[in-house]
Structures are given as structure tokens and as C-alpha cells.
């Protein structure tokens, strides 16, 4: 009634039309085809992903994802509605919202030392994308390694994750930028709604019932989307996990070259692997869910039915809404990715590139990098990442001995550390490794000639591996001695 009264007063002052609003069909003998009406409902993967993000709102403790009326923005609503009609499966895990969100879970194949052979990448760990897609080195990209530590705050549903995020952002000196970025997301969706409302009012004033119907339905769908923004439908669910903290590993070999290794306590790695979606709506959520589907379906139908009969300038206004929403979604994606990474904070990781040999990356990742990411106890042979040769079989226990020594030094070495003492002890481990490799090479050989040939073949490779261990050990020793010099007296 208020809109009708406003239209009457506005027409009295600014007469756009001398007649009342009437719906008239064009009377033409030619076949009419309006590409804009079809373009509005074209399949758009970004629109479908945006609708899934709208329903999940994983980062709602940091920001809210805005779903807008972009090209194809109403198709997810139709697809869910059709899914309800055609699906005969009563399982809640297969409901339409779950299926919509599950389409955007990428399962990456891994080799791991626990039962799972795939790990999910979804909206909750989008920050991993930048680490996984690291830029390879120029020397030999196949030898590049990225080691990522999966801590408690890196797992969906981790204890205190939301509180830790808010605390980190509040203490961040760039809090003003975070607030501005978050406000920008709200402004983007408000501008989209204002454009739809303005076009609807113009349709009333111009007595164009087709334009009014189109923008009214799109406005209704926008209102449903805006309300869901603050009331997410689908939640990340993790079943009860045994709180074991022993380290576990998973290795992902990228198709473009390079290896990403995830390290973390068993409870975190298993929680990540077993993450699922849960849809258990309240009465209000169910109401908004059906409003989203019905208004979206009606808006999609009206795009084709109304566009061909609207005034030309209102068709252009509708095109402007679609173009704006599409561009705004791209901007929102960039902002949300930055906000999620900012809220996540510094994730322990180490990138090793430009190694001539693959074993250099393996040894550096086991000895030289920061303790949180150090690949202690990684079973290279068991996971099929190194061939089963005596030099490599002997290397794993040697690396374990070196790691044990490193832990002892890092735990007890509060006083000044002498690099000579550390290097002397490391040389003992190198010599022990070389001897062990020769002994393993002789196993199963009966004649002295066969044993001598096996020792020679193994000793050459073992010597090269010792040089790589020495280089990695010297890098660790340099970092330890520099840290000890910076420790204030009395600590």
C-alpha cells in the first residue's frame, strides 16, 4: 500500500504515464527473441559457488559472504527446488543444501601414514589454496617441497578457533583495514539491493507491469539472500576424534610438479579428513530456505517472460544489475580471501625450491627448516616417495637420530652454543649413517666380490647424501648459534 501511494503521488508530480499500469503483449508476426532474458539464467559456476558460500558462511565470526543477483544467480535456487521434487532419498546427508555445498569440496589425493587417502579442500580452508599453488623454482620444479603445519586453529571446528580469530584481529595494528574490508562486503550487497529497488520503483512510475514484476521478484529473492547471510543454513561438522597428538603426515604430489606435505597432530589430521556438512534447520531457517528457493525460481522464470515485454531502458537497467552483481562478486571474492587469510594468522610453513636433487629437499625438510614443520619420522620408503635401496633405508634411522639430537639441543641449549661442538656431534651421525648403509648393502650377498660391488655402489650414493646432510646440518647449526647469541643474559 505504501509503494502504491508513493507511485500515485510521484505520478501526480512527475507524470511518467497518462494511463494506469496495464500488461499488454506485443502483437507482431515475427519471432521475438531477447538474449538478455536468457543471459540472466545462464549457468554460472561462480554464482553456484556463491550460493554455497551463502549457505555455509564458515567465516561468519569474521565476515559475512554476500550473495548477489549476478548472471545465473537464481539457478542454484531452481536446482535445489528440483532436487526436492525429484529426489526420493530421505537421508539428511543427501538433502539439497548439502548436495549444493558438496559440489565445491575438492578432494586431493594424498599418501599418508594414517587410513585416509584423500583430504577435503572447501570454503573452510580456502587459505590453503595459496600455499598449495606455490610458484615452483626454475631449476627443477619436481623437486620443490612445501611443508604446512596443520595446528588446532587450522582445522574446521577447532577448539577456540573463533575466539582466537577475533582476538588476533583485535590486536592487529591493521584493524582499520579489516573493518573497511568487512564494511565493503556489506556495501556491495546493499548497492545491489538499492539498484533492484530503484528499478522496481521506476517500473511503477513508468506503468510497466512487466518491469515491476521482474524487479519485485528479484528484490524478494535478494531479501531472502540477505537474511540468510546472517543466518547460515549448513554447518561444518566433525565427529568425535581421539585426542592423540602424535605427528601424522600426508603428501600431495601436484600434477604441475612439486610436493606438498601436511604435518599435524593425529587429532587435527583426522578431524580434517573427516569433516562433513550438516543441515539441521530451525523453523526460521526452513522458512528462509524455502523463500530463497521459491523467489529464486520465480525470478528466473520472470527473466525470460518479462524481459521481452519491458521498456528498452528498463532492460538496460536490468543488464546493469546483472553486470554490477557479477563484478561485485569478483571483488567480494578477493576481499573475503584476504580477510580469511588475515584472520587465520601466520600458518607455519616452509617452502623449499631450486634443489638440484630431490633428496636435497627431503633432507633439508627433515633437518634445516623450523621445528614445527620438520618432517621427523616421515616414512619416505613406506609412502613410496623414495626407492627401496640400502642408502635410503639407512638414511631414515640416521635422520631420526639427528632429529632427536636437534630436539635435545633446542630444549636444553639456553646457554651459548658452540658451533664446533654441534658440528662434531653431527659428524658422528654422518659417519654412522655411512657405515650402516654399507652394512645394509652387504645383506644377502654371499661372495666377497658381490659384497664389495654392493658397497661401492651404495657408498657413492651414501657419500652424496652425507654431503647433503652436512649442508642441511650446517644451516641448522648457523641458526642455532645465532639464536643463542640473541638470548638475553639470565634467561
C-alpha positions in Angstrom: 0.0 0.0 0.0 2.9 2.4 0.8 4.5 1.7 -2.6 1.2 2.3 -4.4 0.6 5.5 -2.5 4.2 6.7 -3.3 3.7 5.8 -7.0 0.4 7.8 -7.1 2.0 10.9 -5.5 5.1 10.6 -7.7 3.0 10.3 -10.9 0.9 13.3 -9.8 4.0 15.4 -9.6 6.1 13.7 -12.3 3.7 12.2 -14.8 5.6 9.4 -16.5 2.4 7.9 -17.9 -1.1 9.3 -18.5 -2.6 5.8 -18.2 -2.8 3.3 -15.4 -0.4 0.3 -15.4 -1.5 -2.3 -17.9 0.1 -5.5 -19.1 0.0 -5.6 -22.8 1.5 -8.2 -25.1 3.2 -7.3 -28.3 1.3 -8.1 -31.4 3.9 -9.0 -34.0 4.1 -11.5 -36.8 7.9 -12.0 -36.4 9.5 -14.3 -33.8 10.9 -12.3 -30.9 14.0 -13.4 -29.0 15.5 -11.5 -26.2 19.1 -12.6 -25.4 19.1 -10.6 -22.1 16.4 -12.7 -20.7 18.3 -15.9 -21.5 21.6 -14.4 -20.3 20.1 -13.8 -16.8 19.6 -17.6 -16.3 22.8 -18.9 -18.0 24.8 -21.4 -16.0 27.5 -19.5 -14.0 29.8 -21.6 -11.8 30.7 -18.5 -9.7 27.0 -18.0 -8.9 26.6 -21.6 -7.8 29.7 -21.3 -5.6 28.4 -18.0 -4.2 25.1 -19.6 -3.2 27.0 -22.5 -1.5 29.2 -19.9 0.4 25.9 -18.1 1.4 24.5 -21.3 2.9 27.7 -22.2 4.8 29.0 -18.8 6.0 32.0 -20.5 7.5 33.8 -17.3 8.4 30.7 -15.6 10.0 32.8 -14.8 13.1 35.0 -12.6 10.8 32.8 -11.5 7.9 29.6 -12.4 6.1 29.6 -13.6 2.5 27.1 -11.6 0.3 25.2 -13.5 -2.4 24.0 -11.1 -5.2 21.8 -11.2 -8.3 24.5 -11.9 -10.8 24.2 -13.7 -14.1 22.8 -17.2 -13.3 22.4 -16.2 -9.6 18.9 -17.7 -9.4 19.8 -21.1 -10.9 21.0 -22.6 -7.6 17.6 -21.9 -6.1 15.9 -23.7 -9.0 18.3 -26.6 -8.8 17.6 -27.1 -5.1 13.9 -26.9 -5.7 14.1 -29.5 -8.5 16.2 -31.7 -6.2 13.4 -31.7 -3.6 10.9 -32.8 -6.2 12.9 -35.4 -7.9 14.9 -36.9 -5.1 13.5 -39.9 -3.3 16.3 -40.3 -0.8 15.2 -39.4 2.7 18.7 -39.2 4.2 19.5 -35.8 5.7 23.1 -36.1 4.5 21.7 -36.0 0.9 19.4 -33.0 1.2 19.6 -30.4 -1.4 21.6 -27.8 0.5 24.2 -30.5 1.4 24.5 -31.5 -2.2 24.8 -27.9 -3.3 27.7 -27.3 -0.9 29.3 -30.7 -1.5 29.9 -29.8 -5.2 32.5 -27.3 -4.0 34.6 -29.8 -2.0 37.7 -30.7 -3.8 39.2 -34.0 -2.6 43.0 -34.0 -3.1 44.7 -37.4 -3.3 47.4 -37.9 -0.7 49.8 -40.6 0.5 49.5 -40.6 4.3 50.6 -42.6 7.4 47.0 -42.9 8.5 44.0 -44.5 7.0 42.7 -41.6 4.8 43.9 -41.3 1.2 42.0 -38.0 0.4 41.8 -34.6 2.1 39.0 -32.1 1.5 39.5 -28.5 0.4 36.4 -26.3 0.8 35.4 -22.9 2.0 36.7 -23.5 5.5 40.3 -23.9 4.4 40.4 -21.7 1.3 43.6 -20.1 2.8 45.4 -23.3 1.9 45.0 -22.5 -1.8 47.8 -20.0 -1.8 50.2 -22.5 -0.1 49.3 -25.5 -2.3 49.6 -23.4 -5.5 53.0 -22.1 -4.7 55.2 -21.0 -7.5 57.8 -23.6 -8.4 61.5 -22.9 -8.7 63.3 -22.5 -12.0 65.9 -25.3 -11.5 63.7 -28.4 -11.2 60.1 -27.8 -10.1 59.6 -31.5 -9.5 62.0 -31.3 -6.5 60.2 -28.4 -4.8 58.6 -29.0 -1.4 56.0 -27.1 0.6 55.6 -28.2 4.2 52.4 -27.0 6.0 51.7 -27.5 9.7 48.1 -28.1 10.5 47.5 -26.8 14.0 44.4 -26.6 16.1 43.3 -23.3 14.6 43.8 -24.6 11.0 41.1 -27.3 11.4 37.4 -26.6 10.9 35.7 -26.6 14.2 38.9 -26.4 16.2 38.6 -25.5 19.9 38.6 -21.8 20.4 39.1 -21.0 16.7 36.5 -18.2 16.5 37.7 -16.7 19.8 41.3 -16.8 18.6 40.4 -15.2 15.3 38.6 -12.3 17.0 41.5 -11.8 19.5 44.1 -11.8 16.7 42.2 -9.3 14.6 41.6 -7.0 17.6 45.3 -7.0 18.4 46.3 -6.4 14.8 47.6 -3.0 14.0 45.8 -3.1 10.7 42.4 -3.4 12.3 41.1 -0.4 10.4 41.7 -2.1 7.1 39.9 -5.2 8.3 36.9 -3.1 9.3 37.0 -1.3 6.0 37.1 -4.6 4.1 34.3 -6.1 6.1 32.2 -2.9 5.6 32.9 -3.1 1.8 31.2 -6.5 1.7 28.0 -5.1 3.3 28.1 -2.0 1.0 28.4 -4.3 -2.1 25.2 -6.2 -1.3 23.3 -3.0 -0.2 24.1 -1.4 -3.6 22.8 -4.4 -5.3 19.5 -4.3 -3.4 19.2 -0.5 -3.9 19.6 -0.9 -7.7 16.8 -3.5 -7.7 14.5 -1.3 -5.6 15.2 1.7 -7.7 14.4 -0.2 -10.9 11.2 -1.5 -9.4 10.0 2.0 -8.5 10.8 3.2 -12.0 8.8 0.4 -13.4 5.8 1.5 -11.2 6.2 5.1 -12.3 6.5 4.1 -15.9 3.4 2.0 -15.7 5.4 -1.0 -16.8 3.9 -4.0 -15.1 6.4 -6.4 -16.6 9.4 -4.5 -15.2 7.7 -4.2 -11.8 7.1 -7.9 -11.7 10.6 -8.7 -12.7 12.3 -6.4 -10.2 9.8 -7.2 -7.4 10.7 -10.9 -7.7 14.4 -10.2 -7.9 14.0 -7.9 -4.9 12.2 -10.6 -2.9 15.0 -13.1 -3.7 17.6 -10.5 -2.7 15.8 -10.0 0.7 15.8 -13.8 1.3 19.5 -14.0 0.4 20.4 -11.0 2.7 18.6 -12.6 5.6 20.4 -16.0 5.1 23.7 -14.1 5.1 23.2 -13.6 8.8 21.6 -16.9 9.5 23.7 -19.7 7.8 22.0 -22.9 6.9 24.7 -25.5 6.6 27.3 -26.1 9.3 30.7 -27.8 9.3 30.5 -31.0 11.3 33.4 -33.1 12.7 32.7 -36.3 14.6 34.4 -37.1 18.0 38.1 -37.6 17.4 40.6 -39.4 19.6 42.7 -36.6 21.1 46.0 -38.2 20.1 48.8 -35.7 19.5 51.5 -37.8 17.8 52.5 -36.3 14.4 51.0 -37.6 11.2 51.8 -36.8 7.6 50.1 -36.6 4.3 51.9 -35.9 1.0 50.2 -34.4 -2.0 52.1 -34.6 -5.3 51.0 -31.8 -7.5 50.2 -32.5 -11.2 52.2 -29.4 -12.2 55.3 -30.6 -10.2 56.3 -30.3 -6.6 55.1 -31.9 -3.4 53.0 -30.5 -0.6 53.4 -32.3 2.8 50.9 -31.6 5.6 52.1 -32.2 9.1 50.0 -32.1 12.3 48.8 -34.0 15.4 46.8 -37.0 14.6 43.6 -35.5 16.1 43.9 -32.5 13.7 44.7 -34.5 10.6 41.9 -37.0 11.2 39.4 -34.1 12.0 40.3 -32.5 8.7 39.9 -35.7 6.8 36.5 -36.5 8.4 35.0 -33.0 8.0 31.4 -33.1 6.7 28.4 -30.8 6.2 25.4 -30.8 8.5 21.9 -29.3 7.7 19.6 -29.2 10.7 17.5 -26.1 10.2 15.3 -24.4 12.7 11.8 -23.2 11.8 13.1 -19.8 10.8 15.9 -21.3 8.7 13.5 -23.6 6.9 11.2 -20.7 6.1 14.1 -18.6 4.7 15.4 -21.7 2.8 12.0 -22.2 1.0 11.7 -18.4 0.4 15.1 -18.5 -1.2 14.2 -21.4 -3.5 10.7 -20.1 -4.5 11.6 -16.5 -5.0 14.7 -17.6 -7.0 12.7 -19.9 -9.2 10.1 -17.2 -9.9 12.8 -14.6 -10.6 14.4 -16.9 -13.1 11.1 -17.6 -14.9 10.3 -13.9 -15.0 13.7 -13.1 -16.6 12.6 -14.8 -19.7 8.9 -14.0 -19.6 9.2 -10.3 -18.7 12.3 -9.1 -20.5 10.8 -9.2 -24.0 7.9 -7.0 -23.0 9.7 -4.4 -20.9 10.7 -1.0 -22.0 14.2 -0.8 -23.5 15.7 1.5 -20.9 14.5 -0.9 -18.1 16.0 -3.8 -19.9 19.3 -1.9 -19.8 18.7 -1.2 -16.1 18.3 -5.0 -15.6 21.5 -5.6 -17.5 23.3 -3.1 -15.3 22.1 -5.0 -12.2 23.5 -8.3 -13.6 26.8 -6.8 -14.6 27.3 -5.0 -11.3 26.5 -8.1 -9.3 28.9 -10.2 -11.4 31.8 -7.7 -11.0 30.9 -7.2 -7.3 31.1 -10.9 -6.7 34.7 -11.0 -8.0 35.6 -8.1 -5.7 33.9 -9.8 -2.8 35.9 -13.0 -3.5 39.2 -11.1 -3.4 38.2 -9.3 -0.1 36.9 -12.5 1.6 40.0 -14.4 0.7 42.2 -11.6 2.2 40.0 -11.5 5.3 40.1 -15.3 5.9 43.9 -15.3 5.5 44.2 -12.3 7.8 42.0 -13.9 10.5 43.9 -17.2 10.2 47.2 -15.5 11.0 50.6 -16.9 10.3 50.4 -20.6 9.4 53.7 -22.4 10.0 55.0 -23.5 6.6 58.3 -23.9 4.8 59.0 -23.7 1.0 62.0 -25.4 -0.5 62.7 -24.7 -4.1 65.6 -24.7 -6.6 67.1 -28.0 -5.3 69.1 -30.0 -7.9 68.3 -33.3 -6.3 65.0 -34.5 -4.7 67.0 -35.9 -1.8 68.2 -32.3 -1.1 64.6 -31.2 -0.5 63.9 -34.3 1.7 67.0 -33.8 3.9 66.5 -30.0 4.2 62.9 -30.6 5.1 63.9 -33.0 7.8 66.8 -31.1 9.3 67.1 -27.5 8.2 63.6 -26.0 8.5 61.8 -24.7 11.5 60.9 -27.3 14.2 57.1 -27.0 13.7 57.4 -28.1 10.1 60.3 -30.5 10.4 59.5 -33.9 8.9 60.5 -36.1 11.8 59.7 -39.7 11.4 58.4 -39.3 7.9 58.4 -42.8 6.2 59.7 -42.0 2.8 60.0 -45.6 1.7 56.7 -46.7 3.1 54.9 -44.0 1.3 56.7 -44.8 -2.0 58.4 -41.4 -2.2 61.9 -43.0 -2.3 63.1 -46.3 -3.8 63.8 -49.2 -1.5 67.6 -49.0 -1.7 70.2 -49.6 1.1 71.3 -45.9 1.1 67.7 -44.7 1.6 66.8 -47.5 4.1 69.8 -46.4 6.2 69.0 -42.7 5.8 65.7 -42.8 7.7 67.2 -44.0 11.1 70.1 -41.6 10.6 67.7 -38.7 10.2 65.8 -39.9 13.2 69.0 -39.8 15.3 69.8 -36.3 14.1 66.2 -35.1 14.8 66.5 -36.5 18.4 69.7 -34.6 18.9 68.2 -31.4 17.5 65.3 -31.6 19.9 67.7 -32.1 22.8 69.8 -29.1 21.8 66.7 -26.9 21.2 65.2 -27.8 24.5 68.3 -27.6 26.7 70.5 -25.2 24.9 69.8 -22.0 26.8 73.4 -21.0 27.1 75.9 -20.0 24.4 76.2 -22.8 21.8 79.5 -23.6 20.2 79.1 -24.4 16.5 82.2 -26.7 16.7 80.7 -28.9 19.4 77.4 -29.2 17.4 79.3 -30.0 14.2 81.4 -32.6 15.9 78.4 -34.5 17.1 76.7 -34.2 13.7 79.8 -35.7 12.0 79.4 -38.8 14.3 75.9 -39.3 12.9 77.1 -38.9 9.3 79.8 -41.5 9.8 77.4 -43.9 11.5 75.0 -43.5 8.6 77.6 -44.3 6.0 78.7 -47.4 7.9 75.1 -48.5 8.3 74.4 -48.1 4.6 77.4 -50.3 3.7 76.2 -53.0 6.1 72.8 -53.0 4.6 74.2 -53.2 1.1 76.1 -56.4 2.1 73.0 -58.1 3.4 72.0 -61.2 1.3 75.4 -61.2 -0.6 77.4 -64.4 -0.2 80.7 -63.8 -2.0 83.2 -61.1 -1.1 83.1 -59.9 -4.7 79.3 -59.3 -4.5 79.7 -57.6 -1.2 82.5 -55.3 -2.5 80.4 -54.4 -5.6 77.4 -53.6 -3.4 79.4 -51.5 -1.0 80.9 -49.5 -3.8 77.5 -48.8 -5.5 76.0 -47.8 -2.2 78.9 -45.8 -0.9 78.8 -43.4 -3.8 75.2 -42.6 -3.2 75.7 -42.5 0.6 78.6 -40.1 0.2 76.4 -37.7 -1.8 73.6 -38.0 0.8 76.1 -37.2 3.6 77.2 -34.0 1.8 73.5 -33.0 1.6 73.1 -33.8 5.3 76.1 -31.8 6.2 74.8 -28.8 4.2 71.4 -29.0 6.0 73.1 -29.6 9.4 75.4 -26.5 8.9 72.3 -24.4 8.1 70.6 -25.6 11.3 73.8 -25.0 13.4 74.1 -21.5 12.0 70.5 -20.7 13.0 71.0 -22.2 16.5 74.2 -20.3 17.2 72.7 -17.0 16.0 69.7 -17.5 18.2 71.8 -18.3 21.3 73.7 -15.1 20.9 70.5 -13.2 20.9 69.3 -14.7 24.2 69.5 -12.1 27.0 71.7 -12.9 29.9 69.9 -14.6 32.8 67.4 -16.5 30.7 
